[in-house]
Amino acid sequence: MGCCLAVPPDENYVGIWQSNEGVEVKINDSGNFKWKGGNSDTKGLIYSVKEVDRNTEKFVVGGFCCCCATEEFVVQKKPVQESGNWKHQASTKQYYSETKWRMIMNKERLYRNID
């Protein structure tokens, strides 16, 4: 039946996402998903990505060997790269724009952690 086959998400979702309220989401390109913070901790595989409308998707996430124990994560705003403030780099005397990746999942405003 292929129960434990994960669905790889769009590459824009891949990475570590954090909110200002302490929520952390990890999504890798093989479909592993981890939500930590708020009132719950969830770790599992993305079994499907359902499009609700052009701005909303649902991730169906379940345990590694139990397909019936699934949880849905609603993405109200898909990942987008937005320009931030202009910064001045003193050593080169140039200005650059600091960009951030943002999305909203389960009503949490998340920012991609770039190290």
Long-range contacts (C-beta under 8 A, 24 or more apart in sequence): 3-65, 3-67, 4-45, 4-64, 4-65, 4-67, 5-45, 5-47, 6-30, 6-31, 6-32, 6-45, 6-46, 6-47, 7-31, 7-46, 7-47, 7-48, 7-49, 8-46, 9-46, 9-49, 9-59, 10-49, 10-79, 12-78, 12-79, 12-101, 13-79, 13-103, 15-101, 15-112, 15-113, 15-114, 16-112, 16-113, 17-103, 17-105, 17-110, 17-111, 17-112, 17-113, 18-110, 18-111, 18-113, 19-108, 19-109, 19-110, 19-111, 20-109, 21-108, 23-108, 23-110, 25-105, 25-110, 33-59, 33-61, 33-73, 35-61, 35-73, 35-106, 38-106, 38-108, 42-71, 42-73, 44-71, 73-105, 73-106, 74-105, 74-106, 75-103, 75-104, 75-105, 76-104, 76-105, 76-107, 77-102, 77-103, 77-104, 78-103, 79-103, 79-112
